[in-house]
Amino acid sequence: DFATPRAILTGHDYEITCATICAELGLVISGSKEGPCLIHSMNGDLLRTLEGPETLEGPENCLRPKLIQASREGQCVIYYENGLFCVFSVNGRLQATMETDDKIK
């Protein structure tokens, strides 16, 4: 038997650095090296783009996602390379941010 993909997710211009699946909501959330995080349905439809805070602009401050976790309640926590945590709703709305100097793994 050969495995075939259920869906092919498109939208990132750079390599994927992190991803999570929220089976309860039927969502796949992924982040790429030089771009925003994307929310796809399990069928492959691009639903939303999660943009970080606008205060960090410019290529030297580009938000590079390292870790993503989604909850069944519709919250998505993203940890960026520069020590910034962001909480988004699955509707794409930024709800909270927090900066830390700790190394998160």
Stockholm file with secondary structure:
# STOCKHOLM 1.0

chainA/1-105         DFATPRAILTGHDYEITCATICAELGLVISGSKEGPCLIHSMNGDLLRTLEGPETLEGPENCLRPKLIQASREGQCVIYYENGLFCVFSVNGRLQATMETDDKIK
#=GR chainA/1-105 SS CCCCCSCCCCCCSSCEEEEEEETTTTEEEEEETTSCEEEEETTSCEEEEECCCTTSCSGGGCCCEEEEEECTTSEEEEEETTSEEEEEETTSCEEEEEECCSCCC
#=GC SS_cons         CCCCCSCCCCCCSSCEEEEEEETTTTEEEEEETTSCEEEEETTSCEEEEECCCTTSCSGGGCCCEEEEEECTTSEEEEEETTSEEEEEETTSCEEEEEECCSCCC
//
